[in-house]
Amino acid sequence: MEYIYGALLLHKLEQPVNEENLKKVILATGVTVDESKVKALVASLEGVDIGAELKNASVAVSSTAVGAEKAEDKEEKKEEKKEEKKEESAAGLASLFG
C-alpha cells in the first residue's frame, strides 16, 4: 500500500511517477524498497491519467455514500413502522381488559 501512497504523493506534487522517484519516496520513509513492487506499480500506471482516475473514484465514493444513506433511511422507516404496529397492538389488548 505504501507504494501506491508514494505514487499518489508524487502525482500530488506534480512529479513524474517513475521508478527512480518512487524509490526515493519509499526510502525516505525508512522502509527497504522492494524492486519488484516498484517495477510492477510503475508498469501498471503507464498510460494512466491518475488525476482523471481520482476524480472518477471520488464520484463513485460520493454516490456510494448517498446510496448508503438512503438504505439507512429505509431501515429507520421500517423500524418506526414496526414500533407503531407494536404500540397499536398493545393498545388493542389493553382495551380487552378494560
C-alpha positions as CSV (number, residue, x, y, z in Angstrom):
1,M,0.0,0.0,0.0
2,E,2.9,2.3,0.8
3,Y,3.9,2.1,-2.9
4,I,0.5,3.4,-4.0
5,Y,0.6,6.2,-1.5
6,G,4.1,7.1,-2.8
7,A,2.8,7.3,-6.3
8,L,-0.2,9.4,-5.2
9,L,2.2,11.7,-3.3
10,L,4.4,12.1,-6.4
11,H,1.3,12.8,-8.5
12,K,0.1,15.4,-6.0
13,L,3.5,17.1,-6.1
14,E,3.4,17.1,-9.9
15,Q,6.5,14.9,-10.1
16,P,6.8,12.0,-12.6
17,V,5.7,8.7,-11.2
18,N,8.7,6.6,-12.3
19,E,10.9,4.0,-10.6
20,E,13.6,6.4,-9.5
21,N,11.2,8.9,-7.8
22,L,9.1,6.2,-6.3
23,K,12.2,4.5,-4.8
24,K,13.3,7.9,-3.3
25,V,9.9,8.3,-1.6
26,I,9.9,4.8,-0.2
27,L,13.4,5.1,1.0
28,A,12.5,8.4,2.7
29,T,10.1,6.5,4.9
30,G,12.8,4.2,6.2
31,V,11.4,1.1,4.5
32,T,13.5,-1.2,2.4
33,V,12.5,-0.9,-1.3
34,D,11.1,-4.0,-3.0
35,E,12.3,-3.5,-6.6
36,S,9.6,-5.9,-8.0
37,K,6.8,-3.9,-6.4
38,V,8.2,-0.6,-7.7
39,K,8.5,-2.0,-11.2
40,A,5.0,-3.6,-11.2
41,L,3.4,-0.4,-9.9
42,V,5.1,1.9,-12.4
43,A,4.3,-0.5,-15.2
44,S,0.7,-0.7,-14.2
45,L,0.4,3.1,-14.1
46,E,1.9,3.6,-17.5
47,G,-0.6,5.5,-19.7
48,V,-3.0,6.0,-16.8
49,D,-4.3,9.6,-16.1
50,I,-4.1,9.5,-12.3
51,G,-5.9,12.8,-12.0
52,A,-8.9,11.5,-14.0
53,E,-9.0,8.2,-12.1
54,L,-9.0,10.1,-8.8
55,K,-12.0,12.2,-10.0
56,N,-13.8,9.1,-11.0
57,A,-13.1,7.4,-7.7
58,S,-14.4,10.4,-5.7
59,V,-17.6,10.4,-7.7
60,A,-18.0,6.7,-7.1
61,V,-17.4,7.2,-3.4
62,S,-19.9,10.0,-3.2
63,S,-22.6,8.0,-5.0
64,T,-22.0,5.0,-2.7
65,A,-22.3,7.2,0.3
66,V,-25.6,8.6,-0.9
67,G,-26.9,5.1,-1.6
68,A,-25.8,4.0,1.9
69,E,-27.7,7.0,3.5
70,K,-30.9,6.1,1.5
71,A,-30.6,2.5,2.7
72,E,-30.2,3.7,6.3
73,D,-33.3,5.9,5.9
74,K,-35.3,2.9,4.6
75,E,-34.2,0.8,7.6
76,E,-35.2,3.5,10.0
77,K,-38.6,3.8,8.4
78,K,-39.2,0.1,8.7
79,E,-38.2,0.1,12.4
80,E,-40.6,3.0,13.0
81,K,-43.4,1.1,11.4
82,K,-42.7,-2.0,13.4
83,E,-42.7,0.1,16.6
84,E,-46.0,1.7,15.7
85,K,-47.6,-1.6,15.0
86,K,-46.5,-2.9,18.4
87,E,-47.9,0.1,20.1
88,E,-51.2,-0.3,18.3
89,S,-51.5,-4.0,19.1
90,A,-50.6,-3.3,22.8
91,A,-53.4,-0.6,22.9
92,G,-55.8,-3.1,21.4
93,L,-55.1,-5.7,24.0
94,A,-55.4,-3.2,26.8
95,S,-59.0,-2.4,25.7
96,L,-60.0,-6.0,26.0
97,F,-59.1,-6.0,29.7
98,G,-60.7,-2.6,30.3
